[in-house]
């Protein structure tokens, strides 16, 4: 990860359940989840 050597910065992974404020952000997270699932299953 680009930031792994910077103290105090961490990577977190969000799911659809974590994002509730804006529909567009939910759709982006959903697209990433679908993409990762396709890669995992191929």
C-alpha positions in Angstrom: 0.0 0.0 0.0 1.1 3.5 -0.7 0.7 4.7 2.8 1.8 1.6 4.8 5.0 3.3 6.0 3.3 6.4 7.3 2.6 6.1 11.0 -1.0 6.8 11.8 -2.5 6.1 8.4 -4.4 2.8 7.9 -6.4 1.3 5.1 -10.0 0.4 5.9 -12.4 -1.5 3.7 -16.0 -0.4 3.7 -19.1 -2.4 2.6 -22.5 -1.2 1.5 -23.6 -1.3 5.1 -21.0 1.3 6.2 -22.0 3.9 3.7 -25.4 5.4 4.2 -25.1 9.1 3.5 -25.2 9.4 -0.3 -26.6 7.1 -3.0 -23.6 7.7 -5.3 -21.1 6.6 -2.7 -23.1 3.5 -2.0 -23.1 2.6 -5.7 -19.4 3.1 -5.9 -18.8 0.8 -3.0 -21.2 -1.8 -4.5 -19.3 -1.6 -7.8 -16.0 -2.3 -6.1 -17.5 -5.2 -4.2 -18.9 -6.7 -7.3 -15.6 -6.3 -9.2 -13.6 -7.9 -6.4 -16.1 -10.8 -6.2 -15.8 -11.4 -10.0 -12.0 -11.5 -9.7 -12.2 -13.9 -6.7 -14.5 -16.2 -8.6 -12.6 -16.3 -11.9 
